[in-house]
């Protein structure tokens, strides 16, 4: 039984959500409140498994409340708001603050929307209940601060041993912590984060503003240079290619792999083919097993492989499956992964 607490300033929304959740035997609505200030004490008493949270509310907005909750007593949270349309700034900020998922709520036609999206809403709540959000790690002043205001000049053709990273639920926070602790001349990084179309460009823009490295959404044919992290576009796969001694990315359409597009396995398997033992592969937090088989191929081919440890994962699924396959050289807490990338890069 998943215990859900709703925070939404609209009485009509709270009633509609209560009616929708009441029809599922696995969900129990343990309470609701019209704003975060009233919700705080009620949450302490009801100890919900998941918060279903609006953004635009009087007294304290939902993003401020989410950040406060995640800093003090993390609770898996699903955002449902009229402000969180796909790819919106609010949606990206909510995911970066620790929300497990974001659902867009229409301003009109709410009842029809809830009827149509009931299955997605229930699945989002159940998925959130299986996650374990952590109190947000305070980001220390890393390389980005030391190199401000400008980025160091990086020679595009300097020796580059590619890093490939896969992540899913909780991955936006995890990627932020890793990438903000890398210098401007870090090895080129290709990233597959499970995200729908329209999200990845804004995530890349946000990370680019925070990092010493350049971060951008990948385009087909982009060269994977030192000092550059490329994120696979939502709704498309990304592969690593090698042309005239230089690594490039190939962005392509195709059917979902392991139910995902982009798929981590697609990236990892391509890295095994073109980079082999020169690659470093990292699996971060995420649900399911995408990336595990690709990491096994990389590992068996001599590549270096790292999995995020259980204690620091929001969801341990993807790293755990790779560990089960004996595909992992090292299991590390999230805070040590940036250092591991630099150590790998420094090896002959």
Protein Blocks (a to p, Z undefined) as FASTA:
>chain_A
ZZdddddfbfklmmmmmmmmmmpmkbccfbdcfbfklmmmmmmmnopabdcddfbdghia
fklmmmmmmmmmccddddddfklgghiaklmmmmmnopabdcdddfbhklmmmmmmmmmm
mmmmmmmmmpccdddddddddfklmmpmbdcdddfkbccddddddddehklmmmmmmmmm
ccfkbccddddddddehklmmmmmmmmmmpmbdcddddehiacdehiacdddehiacddd
deehiacddddedddeehiacdfklmmmmmmmmnmmmpccdddededjehjlmmmmmmmn
opacddddfklpmblklmmmmmmnopafbdcdfklmmmmmmmmmmpZZ
